[in-house]
C-alpha cells in the first residue's frame, strides 16, 4: 500500500488546523453563489482500472438533487454523502455510496453518525467562522498518527498528527487525528494532509478533514467514530476518484 511522507517545512499541528479553510478542488455552492464560485478541478479523462463506467444519463446518489449532481465529476464513482438537518446543526449522518456499472449508486458503507462544525454549515466559509463548507470536494489523501489501517489512498503515517486540548464540550481531543482524510478545500491535491500551503490565502482557511470523532462539534471538519474511519479508509479507492458531498440535507437535495 502506498505510503507518502509529509513535505518538508513546519508542520506543528493543533486542533485549530481544522478551522482554517478555503476553496480548492471540486466544489459546489448554492445556486445563488454559483456565478462567483471558483471552477472545478479538471477531471482525468480516464479514471483507471476499477472505475465504474459513466452512464449516458447520470444518476445521483440517494439524497443528492439534480443541481448538486451536476457538480460531482463524471469520473467519480464513490461519494461520501454527509448531511445535517439544518444550516445551524452540528450533528450529521454520513453514508458512502458507489456507482455500479449500470450507473446506479448503491450504499457501500454506513450510515454513520457524524459531527460537523459548532455553528453548522456555510456556502461562504472564512477562517474562524466555526462552520463547515457546503460542497462537493475531492478526497484522495489520507494520514494519521496510527499506522495505515489498510487504505489504498496515499497515507502519511506521522507522529505530527496530534490534537491537544479540549473540545467545545470540554471533551479531550486526544486521538482525533489518529486517522484523517483530507478534504480538498484550499489545499494542494496530491499532498499530505499536513501540507499547510493555502492557494487562496490563510484568511479562507484550510486543513478541513474527515477525522476521528471526539464526542463533540468540530471547528470545520467532519468527524466519524474510529471504527467508521477505519471502514471508510479501507473502502475508498483512488481509481474511483472519491468525493465528499456535504451540507444541510435540504440544500444537498436541490
C-alpha positions in Angstrom: 0.0 0.0 0.0 1.3 3.4 -0.9 2.9 5.4 1.9 3.9 9.1 1.5 5.8 11.1 3.9 4.8 14.7 4.7 6.5 17.5 2.8 9.4 19.4 4.5 8.7 22.5 6.5 7.0 23.4 9.7 4.1 21.1 10.5 3.2 21.6 14.2 -0.5 20.7 14.2 -3.2 21.8 16.6 -6.9 21.3 16.8 -7.3 24.7 15.2 -5.9 23.3 11.9 -9.4 22.1 11.2 -10.8 25.6 11.5 -8.9 27.2 8.6 -10.5 26.7 5.1 -10.7 28.0 1.5 -11.7 26.7 -1.8 -9.6 24.4 -4.0 -10.6 21.1 -5.6 -14.1 20.1 -6.6 -16.7 22.5 -5.1 -20.4 23.0 -5.2 -22.2 26.0 -3.8 -25.8 27.1 -3.6 -27.3 28.3 -7.0 -27.2 32.0 -5.9 -23.4 31.7 -5.3 -22.5 29.7 -8.4 -21.8 32.6 -10.6 -18.8 33.7 -8.5 -17.5 30.3 -7.4 -14.1 29.0 -8.5 -14.2 26.5 -11.3 -13.9 22.7 -10.7 -10.6 21.0 -10.7 -10.1 19.4 -14.2 -11.1 15.8 -14.1 -9.0 13.0 -15.6 -10.3 11.6 -18.8 -9.6 8.0 -17.7 -10.2 7.1 -14.1 -8.1 4.0 -14.4 -8.8 0.3 -13.7 -11.6 -0.5 -11.4 -13.6 2.7 -12.0 -17.2 2.2 -13.0 -18.2 3.4 -16.5 -20.3 6.5 -16.8 -23.9 6.0 -17.9 -25.4 8.1 -20.7 -27.9 9.7 -18.2 -26.1 10.1 -14.9 -28.0 9.3 -11.8 -27.3 10.8 -8.4 -26.6 9.2 -5.0 -29.6 9.0 -2.7 -30.4 12.4 -1.2 -28.5 14.3 -3.8 -30.5 16.5 -6.1 -30.0 17.5 -9.7 -28.2 20.8 -9.1 -25.7 19.2 -6.7 -25.4 16.2 -9.0 -24.0 18.4 -11.8 -21.1 19.2 -9.5 -20.0 15.6 -9.0 -17.2 15.0 -11.5 -18.0 12.4 -14.2 -15.0 10.3 -13.2 -16.2 10.0 -9.5 -17.8 6.7 -8.7 -17.5 6.9 -4.9 -19.3 9.6 -2.9 -19.3 10.1 0.9 -22.6 12.0 1.5 -22.7 13.9 4.8 -25.9 15.7 5.6 -27.2 17.7 8.6 -30.8 18.6 9.4 -30.3 22.4 9.1 -27.6 25.0 8.4 -27.2 25.6 12.1 -26.9 22.0 13.4 -23.6 20.3 14.2 -24.6 16.7 14.1 -25.0 14.8 10.8 -25.3 11.4 9.1 -22.7 10.0 6.7 -23.1 7.3 4.0 -20.6 6.1 1.5 -22.1 5.3 -1.9 -20.6 3.6 -5.0 -21.8 3.8 -8.6 -22.0 0.4 -10.3 -21.6 -0.5 -13.9 -25.2 0.3 -14.7 -24.9 3.9 -13.3 -26.8 3.2 -10.1 -25.5 4.4 -6.8 -25.5 1.8 -4.1 -24.7 2.1 -0.4 -21.2 0.7 0.2 -20.7 1.6 3.9 -22.5 3.4 6.7 -24.7 5.1 7.7 -22.6 6.6 10.4 -23.3 9.4 12.9 -21.1 12.4 12.4 -20.2 15.8 13.8 -19.6 18.9 11.8 -18.7 22.5 12.9 -20.1 24.1 16.0 -22.2 26.7 14.2 -23.3 24.4 11.3 -22.7 24.9 7.6 -21.9 27.7 5.2 -21.6 28.4 1.4 -19.1 31.2 2.2 -16.5 29.9 4.7 -13.9 32.1 6.3 -11.2 31.0 8.8 -12.6 31.0 12.3 -16.3 31.2 11.4 -16.9 27.7 13.1 -18.9 26.4 10.1 -18.3 23.6 7.7 -18.2 24.4 4.0 -21.1 23.1 1.9 -20.0 21.5 -1.3 -18.6 18.6 -3.4 -14.9 18.1 -2.9 -12.3 15.6 -3.9 -11.0 13.3 -1.1 -7.8 11.5 -2.2 -5.1 11.9 0.5 -5.0 10.4 4.0 -2.8 10.0 7.0 -2.8 9.8 10.8 -0.9 9.2 14.0 -1.6 5.5 13.8 -0.3 3.2 11.0 -2.2 2.7 7.8 -5.3 0.6 8.6 -5.5 -0.8 5.1 -6.4 2.0 2.8 -5.2 2.2 -0.9 -5.2 6.0 -0.6 -1.7 7.7 -0.2 -1.3 7.5 3.6 1.1 9.7 5.6 1.8 7.9 8.9 3.3 10.7 11.1 3.6 11.5 14.8 2.8 15.1 14.0 -0.9 14.3 13.6 -1.6 15.5 17.2 -4.7 17.2 18.6 -4.0 18.6 22.1 -6.5 20.4 24.3 -10.2 20.0 24.7 -13.3 20.5 22.5 -16.3 22.8 22.8 -18.0 20.5 25.3 -14.8 20.1 27.4 -14.1 16.7 25.8 -10.4 15.7 25.3 -9.3 15.9 21.6 -6.5 13.3 22.0 -6.8 10.7 19.2 -8.9 12.9 16.9 -6.1 12.7 14.3 -5.4 9.0 14.6 -6.9 8.7 11.1 -7.7 11.6 8.8 -8.8 12.1 5.2 -8.1 15.5 3.7 -10.9 17.4 2.0 -9.7 19.3 -1.0 -10.8 22.7 0.2 -8.0 25.3 -0.2 -5.2 22.8 -0.3 -2.9 21.3 -2.9 -4.4 17.9 -4.0 -2.0 15.0 -4.0 0.0 16.1 -0.9 -0.1 15.0 2.7 -2.9 16.3 4.8 -0.2 18.1 6.9 0.7 20.4 4.0 -0.1 23.9 5.1 0.0 25.7 1.8 -3.2 27.6 1.2 -3.5 28.6 -2.5 -6.3 31.1 -1.8 -4.8 32.6 1.3 -4.9 31.8 5.0 -7.9 34.0 5.6 -10.1 31.5 3.7 -8.8 28.7 5.9 -7.5 25.2 5.3 -7.0 21.8 6.9 -10.5 20.6 6.5 -10.5 16.9 7.2 -12.7 13.9 7.9 -11.2 12.6 11.2 -11.9 10.6 14.3 -14.8 11.9 16.4 -14.0 13.3 19.9 -17.6 13.4 21.1 -18.5 17.0 20.1 -18.7 19.5 17.3 -15.6 20.5 15.3 -14.2 23.8 14.1 -14.8 23.0 10.5 -14.1 19.3 9.9 -16.4 16.3 9.7 -15.8 13.6 12.3 -16.7 9.9 12.5 -16.0 7.2 15.1 -12.7 5.5 14.9 -14.3 2.3 13.7 -16.1 4.2 10.9 -12.9 5.9 9.9 -11.2 2.5 9.5 -14.1 1.3 7.4 -14.1 4.4 5.3 -10.3 4.3 4.7 -10.5 0.7 3.6 -13.4 1.3 1.3 -12.1 4.4 -0.5 -10.3 3.5 -3.8 -8.2 6.1 -5.7 -9.3 4.6 -9.1 -12.9 5.6 -8.2 -11.9 9.3 -7.8 -13.9 9.6 -4.5 -15.6 12.9 -3.4 -17.4 14.1 -0.4 -20.8 15.7 -0.8 -21.7 17.6 2.4 -24.1 20.2 3.8 -27.7 20.6 5.1 -29.9 17.8 3.7 -32.3 20.3 2.1 -29.6 22.0 0.1 -27.8 18.8 -1.0 -31.2 17.7 -2.3 -31.5 20.6 -4.6 
